[in-house]
Amino acid sequence: MSAPPRLPQPAVETSPEPEQGNGQLIERDGAKSANTLSVQVYEALRQRLLAGELYPGAKLSLRSLAAGFGTSMQPVRDAVSSLVAEEALELTPARVIQVPPLDRTVCDDIWLLRSLTEGEAAALFAQRAPEADFEALQGLTDAVRRAYRGGDTSEHMLAFHDWSFFIADRSGSPMLASLIRRLRARNAPIIALALSVAGPEEPSFMEFSTHIMKELALAVRTRDPGRIRDLRRVDILTYQRYLYARLGWTLE
C-alpha cells in the first residue's frame, strides 16, 4: 500500500466551522503517544462524517481541527491522512482538504457497493450469529425507530450506522466489516445533504424503511442467507431511490 499523501498546513476555514469545544475528545496527557491521539482524532472525525455534520465539498482546516480537539497538529495531520487514504476526505490539487464533492457516477458506485457488501454481511450474520446477537439486533432496530421519531437527523443517521455495523462486525469477515465502514463514511455526507434538501415530508417512507429493518431483524432468525441478502439489498436500494429523488436525480 502506498504511503498516505503528505498534508499541508492550510489556513482554509472549515465549512461548517466547528463550534468551540466541539470534538474535545482528546485529553491532554503527556503519557499518551502521538499514535493514540491520532487514532482518537481519526475516530472523532469519522464520527462527524457518519453523523452528517459535513456535506460534500466542505473544506477543513488542520489548524482549526487541532484547536477544536485540543491537540497538536501532528495527530490531526495523521488522522486526516488516513481518511484521505480511505477516500472519506480528499486533498485537492490546490492542497486543500475537503469532503469529496457530490458526483453522480461516484454516488452510483457507492450505493452499488453498499448493496453488495451489506447484503453479503447480512447473509453471513444470519448463518453465524448466536441467539443473543438476534436479540441485540432487535434492540438496535428499536433504537433506530426512536431516533427517527426524535427528529434529529444526526442521531438518526448514527443509529442506522450502529445497526449496520453491528451486523458487519458479527458477519465473521473483518475485511468485509472494514469495507462497509469505509463505504458508509464516504456515503454519509451525501445522505446528509439529500436529507437537508427542502421538500415535502415523507414520513410514510421513513416508517416503511424502519419497518423493513424490523422485518430484517426478525428474518435473520430463519438463517436463510439468500432471503436475508435480498432483503438487505432491497432495503439499501430503496433508500437510494428515495434520497436521489430529494436531490432531483432519477434511477432508470
N, C-alpha and C positions, 0 to 999 in steps of 0.2 A: 504494500500500500504506500502511495506517495505521501510525503510529509505534508501536513496541513500548510496552507498558504501563510506567508508572513504578513501579519496585520499591521497597518499603520496606526498612528495615534491621531485620528481626525478630530476636528472641533465641530463636527456635524451635530446639530440639535436632534435629539431623539424625537420621534413623532409616533404616538403622542409622548410628550415629555413626562417621565415618571415623577410621581409625587415625592416630596421629600420624605425620606424614610421608607419608601416603597422598596421591598426586597431586602430589608435589613435582616437578612438571614445569616449573614456572615459575622461571626463573633470575632472580636479582636483578641487573639490568644497566641502569644509568641510560640507556644508549643506546637501549634498546628502547622503542618507542612504546607508549602505553596500548592502541592498537588491536591491536598484535601480541600483547600479553598477553591481551587479550580473546579473540582467536582461539585462543590456546593453552588458555585455561581452557575455552572452548566445546568444543574438541575433546576435552579431558580429561573433561569432564562427560558429553559424548555417549558417550565410550568406556565410562564407568561404567554408563550406561544399557544400552548394547549388550551389555556383559558380564553383565548381570543382577544387578548389585550393589544395585540399588534396586528394591523391589517397588512395586506400585500403592499409593498412599496415603502413601508415605514422605515425611516432612517434611524440608525443607532450611533451613539457616541460612546466610545470606550471610556472617556473621561467622566461622562455623566453616569454611566453604569457603575464605574468604580466608586463614585461618590455615593450613589444610591445604595450600593451594597456595603459600603463602609470598609472597603478593602483597597489594596494597591492595584495598579494597572495590570500587573502580570497575570494574576489569576483570571481576570476578566478577558485578557487577550487570549489566554489558553482556552477558556471556555468558549469564546466566540469562534476561535479556530476550529474547535471540534464541531460546532454547529454548522460552520461553513462547509466542513468536510462531509457532513451529513445532508447538505443542501437545504437545511432549515433556514439558514441565513446565506447571504452571498456577498462577495466582495466585487464591486463594480470596477470597470477599467479606470475609473477616476479615483479608485481606492476608498470608496465609500461603502460602509457596511449597511446592508438593508435586508428587510424581509423580501424574498423573491416576489417580483410584481405578478399581477394577475395575467395568466397566459392560458388561453383556452386549450391548446394542444397539451400542455403540461397537466392542466387540470383533468383532462380526459384520461391521461395515462395514470395519474394518481388514483382516481376513482376505480379504474380497471384493476390496478394492482391491489388496492384495498379490498375489492370484492373477492379477488382470488386468494389473497393471503389470509384474510379474516374468515373467509368461508372454510378454508382448509384448517385453520386453527380451531374453529368451532367443531369441525368434524372430528379432529383428534381429541379435543376436550371431551366430546360425547363418548368416545371409546375408552378413554383412560381415567377420567376423573372419578374420585371416590364419592360416595353419597354425601359426605359433608360439604364438598365443593358445590354440589347441586343446590343444597340449602343456602349456602353463602351467595350463590348467583341470584337466587330469588330475592335475597335482601338487597343486593346491589340494584336489581331491577326496580324494587320499590323506591330506592333512593333516587333513581333517575326520574321516576314519576313525580316524586316530591319536589325535586329540584326544578323540573319544568313548571310545575304549578306555582312555585315560588316566584317565578317571573324574572329571575336573574340569569342572563344569558351565560355568563362565565361559569356560574355554579352548574348550570345545566350541561354545558359542554364538558366540564371536568367530570361530572357524574357519568356521562356517556363514555368518556375515555376510561374511567376506572372500570366500568363494566367490561369493555373490550379488552383492556389489559389483563384483567383477571382471567379471562378465557385464554388469552395468548400465553400468559405465564404458566398456565397449567395444561398447555397443549402437549408438553413433553418435548418441544423443539425450541431451545433457546435462540437459535438463529432466526426462526420464524417470528418469535416474540420480539426480537430486536428490530427486525424489518418493519413489523407492524407499528412499533413505537416511532420509528423514523418517518414512516408514511403519514402517520397521524399528526406529528409535529409539523410536517410540510403542508398538510391539508387544513389544519386548524385556522390559520389566518383567512383562508378562502371561505370557510364555513362562517366565520365571524362576520366577514364583510357581507356575505349573502344575507345573513340574519339581520344585519343592520339596515338593509335597504328598505326604504319606506314602501309599504304596500299593504294590501288587505290582510288582516289577520286570518290565519287558517288553523284555528285550534283543533278542528276535526282531524287534520292531517297529523299534527303532533300527537294527538291522543292515539291515533292509529299507529304511529311509529313506536310509541312507548308500549302499546298493546302487543305489537309484534315482538318486542323484546321479552315481554312476559311469556308469550307463547313459545318463544325460543327457549327460555329458561325451563319451561315445563317439558318441551320436546326433547331436550338433551337426555332426559331420563330413559328414553326409548333406546338410546345407544345405536341409533341408525345414522351412520355418518353421512350417507348420501342425502337423506332428508334434511339433516341439520345444515349441511354445506349449502344446499339450495335455498333454504330459508334465510340463512345469513346473507347470502349474495343478493337475494331479492330485497332484503331489508336495506342494504347499503345502496343498491342501485336506485331504489325508490326514493331514498333520501337525496341522492344526487339529482334526480329529476326535479324534486321539489326546490332544491337550492338553485339549480340552474334557471328555473322559471323566475325566481326572485331576481336573478342577475340579467334577465332578458334573453337568456340562451335557450335553445331548444335541442332536444335529443331526437335523432331520427329513429 
